[in-house]
Amino acid sequence: MIGINIVKNDTDNVGKIVIIDEKNRVLLLKRSQYVLKFSGEWDLPGGHIKEGEPLTVGLAREVKEETRIDIEDPVFLLKQKNIHFFYVKYNSQPVELSHEHVDYKFFEKNELDIKEKFQKVAIMALEAYND
């Protein structure tokens, strides 16, 4: 019997996560030119959830694809339109970027720009994490 690999389609639902290290810094990824939408901008790890995929499973898959980091027990932060934001403590695994990103950095709170959507969410996550 020949195996059939069914490719699930992306939904409009997006999962993003704020990964917070032991120094209260957050991980942002710089989008590559390969990704036409928002190329060169700092982004949170995550992406589109597949059809039939639970939100946190899709989030973990996207984070693994983009950074090689395994996340555990993400905490829900907020939903804005179709984007679900979570935060989690960084487990010190090495970051290995996919072709979607060209750089990464752990940012301190004072380095984040509240005018940038994902950076504003990162600030909110830091405040929730430290409560």
FENPEHU-V199410 format. One record per residue. RES is the residue in one small letter. SS is DSSP state (h for helix, s for strand, l for the rest). PHI is phi in whole degrees, 0 to 359 (* if undefined). PSI is psi in whole degrees, -180 to 180 (NA if undefined). Layout:
# FENPEHU-V199410
{{RES	SS	PHI	PSI} {RES	SS	PHI	PSI}}
This chain:
# FENPEHU-V199410
{{m	l	*	138} {i	l	271	129} {g	l	285	144} {i	l	245	126} {n	l	262	112} {i	l	269	122} {v	l	269	120} {k	l	278	144} {n	l	276	151} {d	s	292	145} {t	s	261	-180} {d	s	281	-14} {n	s	287	135} {v	s	235	138} {g	s	247	131} {k	s	231	149} {i	s	225	143} {v	s	261	114} {i	s	261	121} {i	s	248	124} {d	l	272	-179} {e	l	292	-15} {k	l	260	15} {n	l	61	37} {r	l	253	155} {v	s	245	146} {l	s	274	124} {l	s	238	148} {l	s	245	137} {k	s	268	121} {r	s	291	140} {s	l	278	169} {q	l	291	-20} {y	l	301	-36} {v	l	270	106} {l	l	296	-40} {k	l	284	120} {f	l	63	31} {s	l	299	142} {g	l	83	-5} {e	l	268	155} {w	s	281	135} {d	s	224	158} {l	l	273	149} {p	s	299	148} {g	s	134	-176} {g	s	175	-161} {h	s	288	140} {i	s	273	141} {k	s	279	158} {e	l	303	132} {g	l	76	3} {e	l	265	127} {p	l	301	146} {l	h	307	-51} {t	h	289	-28} {v	h	291	-45} {g	h	296	-39} {l	h	299	-48} {a	h	299	-39} {r	h	297	-47} {e	h	298	-44} {v	h	297	-42} {k	h	297	-44} {e	h	298	-40} {e	h	276	-31} {t	h	230	-13} {r	l	70	11} {i	l	271	135} {d	l	268	127} {i	l	255	149} {e	l	227	137} {d	l	54	56} {p	l	296	143} {v	s	258	127} {f	s	294	135} {l	s	251	-58} {l	s	193	167} {k	s	237	131} {q	s	235	111} {k	l	55	-116} {n	l	262	7} {i	s	254	125} {h	s	256	123} {f	s	255	139} {f	s	228	169} {y	s	221	159} {v	s	203	154} {k	s	282	134} {y	l	290	134} {n	l	260	19} {s	l	65	17} {q	l	290	147} {p	l	297	142} {v	l	270	126} {e	l	234	112} {l	l	280	147} {s	l	275	-178} {h	l	293	-13} {e	l	285	-18} {h	s	226	150} {v	s	249	-13} {d	s	201	163} {y	s	214	159} {k	s	202	145} {f	s	268	118} {f	s	261	138} {e	l	281	158} {k	h	305	-41} {n	h	288	-10} {e	h	269	-10} {l	l	275	146} {d	l	256	112} {i	l	298	-18} {k	l	281	-18} {e	l	271	126} {k	h	309	-54} {f	h	289	-31} {q	h	289	-34} {k	h	297	-43} {v	h	296	-39} {a	h	299	-41} {i	h	297	-44} {m	h	299	-40} {a	h	294	-42} {l	h	300	-42} {e	h	294	-41} {a	h	293	-40} {y	h	295	-35} {n	l	268	2} {d	l	283	NA}}
